[in-house]
Amino acid sequence: MSKLINELKQEHKEIAELFQTIVKSGVTSKKGLELVKQSKVMLLQHLEKEDKYLYPPLFEKAQKDFLLKNTLKSFGEELEDVTYIAQRFYSKYLDVKDIKKQEFIEDMSAFNISLKGRIMKEEYSLYRSYEKLNID
C-alpha cells in the first residue's frame, strides 16, 4: 500500500475515533466542545492533503480514463452534500452556549453517517484507483 494511502486511511480512523470520543464526552462538556473544534481542524487538514496529493494524479489520469473521470465527477457532486452537512454542523456547534443534547446527537449522527459513507467509498474506489497509478 502506498505511503499516502496509508496516511489517509489512518486519518480516517483517527477522525472516526474522535467522533466516538465526542459522543462519549458529552457535547455539553467543555472537553466535548473542544473535541468538536479539534475534529474540524483534523477534517480540514485531511481534505487539504487529499486535494494536494490524491486528486491531482487522479484528475490527470482521468483525462484518458472515462470511467475514472465519471467516478471523480460523482465523488465531487457527493462531496458537496457532505460539505453542506459538515458546514451546518460546525457552524451550529463550534461556539454555542446552550446545546440541546438530543438535537446534537441527531446532527452528529447525520454528519457521522454522511462522513462514514464518504470514507468507505473513498477507500474502496478512489484509493484503489490511486494505488493503481503506483505514484509513491
CYANA upper distance limits for C-alpha pairs under 8 A (distance plus 0.5 A):
  1 MET  CA      5 ILE  CA      7.22
  1 MET  CA      6 ASN  CA      7.09
  1 MET  CA    131 GLU  CA      7.60
  2 SER  CA      6 ASN  CA      6.71
  2 SER  CA    131 GLU  CA      7.00
  2 SER  CA    134 ASN  CA      8.16
  2 SER  CA    135 ILE  CA      8.34
  2 SER  CA    136 ASP  CA      6.38
  3 LYS  CA      7 GLU  CA      6.75
  3 LYS  CA    136 ASP  CA      7.26
  4 LEU  CA      8 LEU  CA      6.65
  4 LEU  CA     53 TYR  CA      8.38
  4 LEU  CA     54 LEU  CA      8.38
  4 LEU  CA    136 ASP  CA      8.12
  5 ILE  CA      9 LYS  CA      6.52
  5 ILE  CA    127 TYR  CA      6.92
  5 ILE  CA    131 GLU  CA      8.23
  6 ASN  CA     10 GLN  CA      6.62
  7 GLU  CA     11 GLU  CA      6.67
  8 LEU  CA     12 HIS  CA      6.72
  8 LEU  CA     46 HIS  CA      7.71
  8 LEU  CA     50 GLU  CA      8.38
  9 LYS  CA     13 LYS  CA      6.83
  9 LYS  CA    123 GLU  CA      7.89
 10 GLN  CA     14 GLU  CA      6.75
 11 GLU  CA     15 ILE  CA      6.55
 11 GLU  CA     46 HIS  CA      7.43
 12 HIS  CA     16 ALA  CA      6.72
 12 HIS  CA    119 ILE  CA      7.47
 13 LYS  CA     17 GLU  CA      6.68
 14 GLU  CA     18 LEU  CA      6.56
 15 ILE  CA     19 PHE  CA      6.80
 15 ILE  CA     39 SER  CA      7.23
 15 ILE  CA     42 MET  CA      7.59
 15 ILE  CA     43 LEU  CA      7.61
 16 ALA  CA     20 GLN  CA      6.93
 16 ALA  CA    116 LYS  CA      8.38
 17 GLU  CA     21 THR  CA      6.76
 18 LEU  CA     22 ILE  CA      6.70
 18 LEU  CA     35 LEU  CA      7.79
 18 LEU  CA     39 SER  CA      7.24
 19 PHE  CA     23 VAL  CA      6.92
 19 PHE  CA     39 SER  CA      7.88
 19 PHE  CA    112 ASN  CA      8.04
 20 GLN  CA     24 LYS  CA      6.76
 21 THR  CA     25 SER  CA      6.38
 21 THR  CA     35 LEU  CA      8.42
 22 ILE  CA     26 GLY  CA      6.75
 22 ILE  CA     27 VAL  CA      6.94
 22 ILE  CA     32 GLY  CA      5.76
 22 ILE  CA     33 LEU  CA      8.47
 22 ILE  CA     35 LEU  CA      6.52
 22 ILE  CA     36 VAL  CA      7.30
 23 VAL  CA     27 VAL  CA      7.24
 23 VAL  CA     32 GLY  CA      8.18
 23 VAL  CA    105 ILE  CA      8.19
 25 SER  CA     29 SER  CA      7.41
 25 SER  CA     31 LYS  CA      7.28
 25 SER  CA     32 GLY  CA      5.83
 26 GLY  CA     32 GLY  CA      6.01
 27 VAL  CA     31 LYS  CA      8.19
 27 VAL  CA     32 GLY  CA      4.86
 27 VAL  CA     33 LEU  CA      6.18
 27 VAL  CA     99 ILE  CA      8.25
 27 VAL  CA    101 LYS  CA      7.87
 27 VAL  CA    104 PHE  CA      8.08
 28 THR  CA     32 GLY  CA      6.91
 28 THR  CA     33 LEU  CA      7.41
 28 THR  CA     99 ILE  CA      6.90
 28 THR  CA    101 LYS  CA      7.87
 29 SER  CA     33 LEU  CA      6.95
 30 LYS  CA     34 GLU  CA      6.77
 31 LYS  CA     35 LEU  CA      6.66
 32 GLY  CA     36 VAL  CA      6.84
 33 LEU  CA     37 LYS  CA      7.00
 33 LEU  CA     93 TYR  CA      8.07
 33 LEU  CA     94 LEU  CA      7.32
 33 LEU  CA     95 ASP  CA      8.49
 34 GLU  CA     38 GLN  CA      6.67
 35 LEU  CA     39 SER  CA      6.48
 36 VAL  CA     40 LYS  CA      6.97
 36 VAL  CA     90 TYR  CA      8.25
 36 VAL  CA     93 TYR  CA      7.94
 36 VAL  CA     94 LEU  CA      7.11
 37 LYS  CA     41 VAL  CA      7.03
 37 LYS  CA     94 LEU  CA      6.54
 38 GLN  CA     42 MET  CA      6.62
 39 SER  CA     43 LEU  CA      6.46
 40 LYS  CA     44 LEU  CA      6.60
 40 LYS  CA     90 TYR  CA      7.78
 41 VAL  CA     45 GLN  CA      6.66
 42 MET  CA     46 HIS  CA      6.70
 43 LEU  CA     47 LEU  CA      6.71
 44 LEU  CA     48 GLU  CA      6.59
 45 GLN  CA     49 LYS  CA      6.78
 46 HIS  CA     50 GLU  CA      6.87
 47 LEU  CA     51 ASP  CA      6.59
 48 GLU  CA     52 LYS  CA      6.58
 49 LYS  CA     53 TYR  CA      6.37
 49 LYS  CA     54 LEU  CA      7.81
 50 GLU  CA     54 LEU  CA      5.20
 50 GLU  CA     55 TYR  CA      6.67
 51 ASP  CA     55 TYR  CA      5.97
 51 ASP  CA     56 PRO  CA      7.72
 52 LYS  CA     56 PRO  CA      7.35
 53 TYR  CA     57 PRO  CA      7.99
 54 LEU  CA     58 LEU  CA      7.24
 54 LEU  CA    130 TYR  CA      7.59
 55 TYR  CA     59 PHE  CA      6.48
 56 PRO  CA     60 GLU  CA      6.66
 57 PRO  CA     61 LYS  CA      6.71
 57 PRO  CA    130 TYR  CA      8.09
 58 LEU  CA     62 ALA  CA      6.50
 58 LEU  CA     68 LEU  CA      8.28
 58 LEU  CA    129 SER  CA      8.05
 58 LEU  CA    130 TYR  CA      6.93
 59 PHE  CA     63 GLN  CA      7.11
 59 PHE  CA     69 LYS  CA      7.78
 59 PHE  CA     72 LEU  CA      8.16
 60 GLU  CA     64 LYS  CA      8.43
 61 LYS  CA     65 ASP  CA      6.75
 61 LYS  CA     68 LEU  CA      8.23
 62 ALA  CA     66 PHE  CA      6.89
 62 ALA  CA     67 LEU  CA      8.19
 62 ALA  CA     68 LEU  CA      5.72
 62 ALA  CA     69 LYS  CA      5.09
 63 GLN  CA     69 LYS  CA      7.39
 65 ASP  CA     69 LYS  CA      6.64
 66 PHE  CA     70 ASN  CA      6.77
 67 LEU  CA     71 THR  CA      6.70
 68 LEU  CA     72 LEU  CA      6.58
 68 LEU  CA    129 SER  CA      8.44
 69 LYS  CA     73 LYS  CA      6.71
 70 ASN  CA     74 SER  CA      6.62
 71 THR  CA     75 PHE  CA      6.67
 72 LEU  CA     76 GLY  CA      6.57
 73 LYS  CA     77 GLU  CA      6.84
 74 SER  CA     78 GLU  CA      6.68
 75 PHE  CA     79 LEU  CA      6.46
 76 GLY  CA     80 GLU  CA      7.16
 77 GLU  CA     81 ASP  CA      7.71
 78 GLU  CA     82 VAL  CA      7.07
 79 LEU  CA     83 THR  CA      6.34
 79 LEU  CA    118 ARG  CA      8.37
 80 GLU  CA     84 TYR  CA      6.63
 81 ASP  CA     85 ILE  CA      6.88
 82 VAL  CA     86 ALA  CA      6.62
 82 VAL  CA    111 PHE  CA      8.22
 82 VAL  CA    114 SER  CA      6.60
 82 VAL  CA    115 LEU  CA      7.19
 82 VAL  CA    118 ARG  CA      8.29
 83 THR  CA     87 GLN  CA      6.48
 84 TYR  CA     88 ARG  CA      6.61
 85 ILE  CA     89 PHE  CA      6.61
 85 ILE  CA    110 ALA  CA      8.37
 85 ILE  CA    111 PHE  CA      6.56
 85 ILE  CA    114 SER  CA      8.36
 86 ALA  CA     90 TYR  CA      6.59
 86 ALA  CA    111 PHE  CA      6.85
 87 GLN  CA     91 SER  CA      6.37
 88 ARG  CA     92 LYS  CA      6.62
 89 PHE  CA     93 TYR  CA      6.66
 89 PHE  CA    107 ASP  CA      7.17
 89 PHE  CA    108 MET  CA      7.90
 89 PHE  CA    111 PHE  CA      7.71
 90 TYR  CA     94 LEU  CA      5.90
 91 SER  CA     95 ASP  CA      8.25
 92 LYS  CA     96 VAL  CA      7.64
 93 TYR  CA     99 ILE  CA      8.45
 99 ILE  CA    103 GLU  CA      8.39
 99 ILE  CA    104 PHE  CA      7.55
100 LYS  CA    104 PHE  CA      6.67
101 LYS  CA    105 ILE  CA      6.71
102 GLN  CA    106 GLU  CA      6.77
103 GLU  CA    107 ASP  CA      6.64
104 PHE  CA    108 MET  CA      6.34
105 ILE  CA    109 SER  CA      6.45
106 GLU  CA    110 ALA  CA      6.74
107 ASP  CA    111 PHE  CA      6.67
108 MET  CA    112 ASN  CA      6.38
109 SER  CA    113 ILE  CA      6.48
110 ALA  CA    114 SER  CA      6.64
111 PHE  CA    115 LEU  CA      6.54
112 ASN  CA    116 LYS  CA      6.43
113 ILE  CA    117 GLY  CA      6.61
114 SER  CA    118 ARG  CA      6.84
115 LEU  CA    119 ILE  CA      6.62
116 LYS  CA    120 MET  CA      6.63
117 GLY  CA    121 LYS  CA      6.82
118 ARG  CA    122 GLU  CA      6.59
119 ILE  CA    123 GLU  CA      6.61
120 MET  CA    124 TYR  CA      6.56
121 LYS  CA    125 SER  CA      6.25
121 LYS  CA    126 LEU  CA      7.84
122 GLU  CA    126 LEU  CA      5.38
122 GLU  CA    127 TYR  CA      6.47
123 GLU  CA    127 TYR  CA      5.53
123 GLU  CA    128 ARG  CA      7.38
124 TYR  CA    128 ARG  CA      6.75
125 SER  CA    129 SER  CA      6.74
126 LEU  CA    130 TYR  CA      6.67
127 TYR  CA    131 GLU  CA      6.70
128 ARG  CA    132 LYS  CA      6.86
129 SER  CA    133 LEU  CA      7.36
130 TYR  CA    134 ASN  CA      7.76
130 TYR  CA    135 ILE  CA      8.15
131 GLU  CA    135 ILE  CA      7.68
